[in-house]
Amino acid sequence: MSRTDLPGFAEDHGFDLGALPYTGRVLLESLLRSGDPERAAVLGKRLAAGEEPGLEMEFRPARILVQDYTGIPLLVDLAALRDRVAVPGRVNPALPIDVVVDHSVQTDWAGRPDALGLNEALEMSRNQERYAFLKWAEGAFHGLRVIPPGRGIVHQVNLERLATVVAEGADGTLFPDTVIGTDSHTTMVNGLGVLGWGVGGLEAEAQMLGLAQPLRVPAIVGVRLTGAVSPGTSPTDVVLGLTKRLREENVRALMLEFTGPGVAALSAPDRCTIANMAPEYGAMSAFFPVDEETLDYLRRTGRTEAAIARVRDYCRTQRLLRDGPEPVFGRTIDFDLGRVGPSLAGPSRPDQRISLGELPSSFEALLSGEVRGEAGILDGDLVIAAITSCTSTSNPKAMLAAGLLARRAVERGLNVPAHVKTSLSPGSRAVTRYLEDSGLLPDLEKLGFHVAGYGCMTCNGGSGPLNPGVGEAVDRAGLTVAAVLSGNRNFESRVHSQVRAGYLASPALVVALALAGTVRADLENEPLGTDPGGAPVYLRDLWPHSGELQQLEDEFITPEVFAQDEAPGAAWQAITASDGEVFAWDESSTYIRPPVYVDPAPALASMTGARALLALGDDISTDHISPVGAIPAGSPAGRHLAEREVRDFNSYGSRRGNHEVMARGAFSNPRLRNHLVGEGDSGGTTLHLPSGERLPVFEAAERYAADGTPLVVLAGHSYGMGSSRDWAAKGPWLLGVRAVLAESFERIHRANLCAMGILPLLLPQGWAALGLTGHEKFALDLDRMRETGEVRVTAGGKDFTVRTDVPSAGEWDVLLAGGTLPFLLQRLRAEGEAGR
């Protein structure tokens, strides 16, 4: 029996491998491959009996995947570590790492044939310095590969090119392809039977340098799918229905596995669409086991027959190929695919599923007064309609449906109103090829959906300016306008700072709403417009039929579409970079600065006289904590750059290699509601206590630091939901925050807090219910928190106990060391001393 022979191991240790969820089988293989058979036996027996795993393990993925917004700060941190060790080459990836450059291109130009070229030219001119750093890193670090800009988004590139499903080691050993990514939607690849999830950049750095991820194996919950998707229902409709349901089922931080007869009715792209949204329903992962549909997807996307045979044979041998009876789950959630209908999500969260008919009323709930109009623009008008990447552009059926609807709209003589900014951001060039081959791209272009770039773009807040005159009209009249996108996040101000209402929808519904030009239209009963003869045209008149979609998919989604090689563009090839093991920092740079949080910080100790920097409510997203979009000129970050004679501020995301900018951007989202300054949007301001002076958050933090005042943050449920950005923890740390007291934390952000040495504490009830206002002085007794898992808090004469949200011993080690980077630095220095 080989070391990782799962059937033989199960037989020897007396448990039924077939009863284990497939997710558990992958974890079991990881334990065996890392040489931990005792723990593997415990895991196998507990899962086979349907019990909670209740087990901590070290997980080592096959590879690491990052995008440029998270990847560049990660590599900046590693470059800083190299400065601090005697042998810089010791700071080197121990695992293969791919950096896909996809987050920096923005939708500055849209709705015109030359939009792609104009946007890519702007991207290269803005990001020369960042890209030169990436080129240095690719030469300096072993095992690092950079996928240049213009290839597609990280998740679709992962699906179509990088994922192997079964990996092969340097010695020829086969094992499951598993991946850890610094983007929360790394979960998308679970749709192909590749177990993976998102982490913060700091966690990824630790794994790159050889540390396994400490993982307390959560419950593996079965999501039993029954029925089949009804004709006319899109993959987006399915995932929005599941997102709402699974949020209600509270699957936060759990591993999900899809099972039941409905799985066979879903294509691999449909499964990936569902797995992509795991962060939106709060799960750690959302796994679909490998089956014949997986193998067929590999074939359709140009993998070789030898590679497909390797996947089939290995998975069959290891009992990782879905067949036989369903596994045993301690908990199962049933979901009928046949009950799903056309839907959207909004106006501010992905789990706010609504039917088409509920769209107008969902928007009306945002308004405090009557419709106000100016310059032809009204409350409720749609100002952005983006077929954008991530959730849907990897799904050919969804994209072909948008093209067919556009064709019928053009045939009926419909047009998109001038106030709607339309754009198409395919997740890979393969999408453009099959839209061209099928003849549908010209129809989309006639409605303004020209290809604007190959990147996250609008989905990530890179939406660019509104159409001429629209932004000015919105500001002058104080209008509440809307955006619709086929992405996965619609948090307030994420899509655009002037857009309050955001809706997620299928690509076809994006086109339909663009034609309507407003979210106050009932698309089930009201026409989208009128044809040249004055006849009303309804959505039902344009909606594609499932049979014609399948015919197009069969004809145009071929291996040749995906197998074409794509050479890096000339602009990328022209970028020159320094060489050498140690990076040559430029003190005048406003993009790449040596970080100050690498060196060991003072140990986390009991606090007295601490103040609340902010008092926040529920559903605070990482976009609220660390914005990713445009940097306003009047903000602390904007003023900082202007003082250095920077004219093009670019975005917060692009400045993540500069801690001086990012610290000034923390908590600066204009839609952040800080209860210290009232119930409305605080616009990134807070009260300095006890003076009561209202200040930008950064300036208040500077004043507290000068006085030696420790800082905490108060929050409600689901603190840190959304993207996996570690800057949502780095920024607060730079402001002096050393503890966050919340009712609950989202999984990735909680881990990021620990990775920065910030203590996550669970309140027994809401801070207001505890009688707190946020104006109190806080004392936190941290002396025995690791032993007891509790912290005694005194605030304003009130005493209460909070629980620490640090589930693993490995995270305690990192937290008490002051964070991941100080922990790694100590380890590297110790290894250096031992090697002398």
Beta strands, then each sheet from edge to edge (+ up, - down):
strand 1: 55-59
strand 2: 63-67
strand 3: 97-100
strand 4: 144-147
strand 5: 166-168
strand 6: 174-176
strand 7: 178-181
strand 8: 195-198
strand 9: 213-217
strand 10: 220-226
strand 11: 255-259
strand 12: 285-287
strand 13: 332-336
strand 14: 343-345
strand 15: 353-355
strand 16: 373-374
strand 17: 377-378
strand 18: 382-387
strand 19: 421-424
strand 20: 482-485
strand 21: 501-504
strand 22: 529-530
strand 23: 536-537
strand 24: 607-615
strand 25: 685-688
strand 26: 693-696
strand 27: 711-714
strand 28: 737-742
strand 29: 759-762
strand 30: 778-781
strand 31: 790-795
strand 32: 798-804
sheet 1: 1+ 9-
sheet 2: 4+ 3+ 2+ 7+ 8+
sheet 3: 5+ 6-
sheet 4: 12+ 11+ 10+ 13+
sheet 5: 14+ 15-
sheet 6: 16+ 17-
sheet 7: 19+ 18+ 20+ 21+
sheet 8: 22+ 23-
sheet 9: 24+ 27+ 28+ 29+ 32- 31+ 30- 24+
sheet 10: 25+ 26-
end
